Amino acid sequence: MSFPMKTSPPALPLTGSCSCGAIRYEIASFPLLLYTCNCTDCQTASGSAFALNMPVATGSFRIVQGTPKPWRHASPSGVNVTSWSCGECSARLYGEREGRPETLNLRAGTLDDTSWLKPVAHLFTTSAQSWVQPAAGAECFERGAIDFPALAARWRAMWPEYFPAK
C-alpha cells in the first residue's frame, strides 16, 4: 500500500493550530527546513515515534488567536529551551532555543495542510523505532545532523518557488 502525497507548493501564509483550535498561528514565509528527530526525548515529548520539526524564521511567525503556555527546560545537550503548548489541550506547537533568536522550531503536524510535507533528513536514527522508514531521498544521521546549512540548501532546492536562485 502506498500513501498519496501532494507535491504542489502550499500557499502562504501557512496556518495551523493546536488540537482544540484555541491557539491559531500563521507563518508568512516558507519554512527553512523539515526533518524528523527520532531521539528518545522527542519520542517521549511527542508520544509518538518521532517529532516532525520545521524551523521557521521567528519574524515570519505570529500567533493570531489565543496565548500559548511556556514550559522552560534544558535540552539533552544542556541548552535552555522554551516549548510552547496550548493551555487547554496541551498540544505542543513550537519551541525556542537559547542562542537561536532568529528561528523557532514548529511541530509540523500542527499545520492545517500537511499533505505537502516531506522531510529532507532523519536525525538520531540509532534510536528510531524499527518500523520507521525514511522518506525517499532523505539523508539519515545516526545522531544529530552535522551540517544544518547543507540540509537547508537541499530543502531550498526542493522548493525553488520559495527560494529562487540568485
C-alpha positions in Angstrom: 0.0 0.0 0.0 1.3 3.5 -0.8 0.0 6.7 0.6 -0.8 9.7 -1.7 1.4 12.7 -1.5 0.6 16.2 -2.7 3.6 17.7 -4.4 2.1 21.1 -5.3 3.5 24.0 -3.2 1.4 25.3 -0.4 0.1 28.9 -0.4 1.5 31.4 2.0 0.8 32.3 4.7 0.9 28.8 6.2 -1.6 28.4 9.0 -2.1 25.9 11.9 -3.4 25.3 15.3 -3.4 23.2 18.4 -5.7 20.2 18.6 -8.7 22.0 20.1 -8.3 25.2 18.0 -7.9 27.6 20.9 -4.5 28.7 19.5 -4.0 29.6 15.9 -0.9 30.8 14.1 0.4 31.8 10.7 3.8 31.8 9.0 4.4 34.5 6.4 7.5 33.0 4.8 8.3 29.4 3.7 9.9 27.2 6.4 13.7 26.9 6.4 13.8 23.1 6.7 11.9 19.9 7.6 13.3 16.9 9.4 12.3 14.1 11.7 14.0 13.7 15.1 14.0 10.1 16.3 15.8 10.7 19.6 14.2 9.3 22.7 13.4 12.7 24.1 11.4 13.6 21.0 9.6 10.3 21.2 8.6 10.9 24.8 7.6 14.6 24.2 5.5 13.7 21.1 4.1 10.5 22.4 5.0 9.1 19.0 7.9 7.5 17.1 9.5 10.9 16.2 9.0 14.6 16.1 8.5 16.3 12.8 10.4 19.5 13.2 10.2 22.6 11.0 12.5 25.6 11.7 10.9 28.9 10.6 12.1 32.5 10.7 10.9 34.0 14.0 9.9 37.2 12.3 7.5 35.4 10.0 5.6 33.6 12.7 2.8 35.0 14.7 0.0 33.8 17.0 -3.3 35.1 15.6 -5.6 33.6 18.3 -5.0 32.5 21.9 -2.0 32.5 24.1 0.3 29.6 24.3 1.7 28.4 27.6 5.5 28.1 28.1 7.5 25.2 29.5 11.1 26.0 30.2 13.6 23.2 30.4 17.1 22.2 29.4 17.6 20.1 26.2 19.6 16.9 26.4 22.6 18.9 25.4 22.1 21.4 28.2 20.7 24.3 26.1 17.8 26.2 27.6 14.6 25.6 25.6 11.1 27.0 25.9 8.4 24.8 24.5 5.0 26.4 23.8 1.8 24.5 24.1 -1.9 25.1 24.3 -3.1 25.5 27.9 -6.4 23.8 27.0 -5.5 20.7 25.0 -1.7 20.6 25.8 -0.7 20.2 22.2 2.9 21.2 21.7 3.1 23.8 18.9 6.7 25.1 18.8 9.9 25.6 20.6 12.5 28.3 21.0 16.2 27.6 21.8 18.6 29.9 23.6 21.2 31.2 21.2 18.9 31.0 18.2 16.6 34.0 18.3 16.2 34.1 14.5 14.4 30.8 14.3 11.8 28.7 16.2 11.1 25.1 15.7 7.5 24.4 14.7 5.9 21.0 15.2 4.9 20.5 11.5 2.0 18.2 12.3 0.1 21.3 13.7 -0.1 22.8 10.2 -3.6 22.9 8.7 -2.3 21.4 5.5 0.4 18.7 6.0 -0.1 17.0 2.6 3.0 18.5 1.1 5.4 17.7 3.9 8.4 15.6 3.0 11.4 15.6 5.4 14.8 16.2 3.9 16.6 14.4 6.8 16.1 11.9 9.6 18.1 12.5 12.8 19.0 10.1 15.6 18.2 7.0 13.5 20.0 4.8 16.1 17.0 5.3 18.4 14.4 5.2 15.7 11.6 2.6 16.0 12.5 -0.5 14.0 9.5 0.0 11.7 10.2 3.7 10.8 11.2 4.0 7.2 13.0 7.2 5.9 11.4 9.4 3.3 12.8 8.6 -0.2 15.9 10.6 -0.9 16.2 11.9 2.7 19.6 11.9 4.4 19.9 9.8 7.5 22.1 10.6 10.5 22.8 8.2 13.4 22.9 11.2 15.7 22.2 14.9 15.1 22.9 16.5 11.7 26.4 17.7 11.4 25.8 20.3 8.7 22.4 22.1 9.0 23.3 24.7 6.4 23.8 21.8 3.8 20.4 20.3 4.8 18.8 23.7 4.5 20.3 24.0 1.0 18.8 20.7 0.0 15.4 21.8 1.3 15.6 25.1 -0.7 16.4 23.1 -3.8 13.2 21.1 -3.3 11.2 24.3 -3.2 12.5 26.7 -5.9 9.2 28.6 -5.9 10.1 30.0 -2.5 13.9 30.1 -2.8 14.7 31.4 -6.3 18.4 31.2 -7.4 20.2 34.4 -7.0 
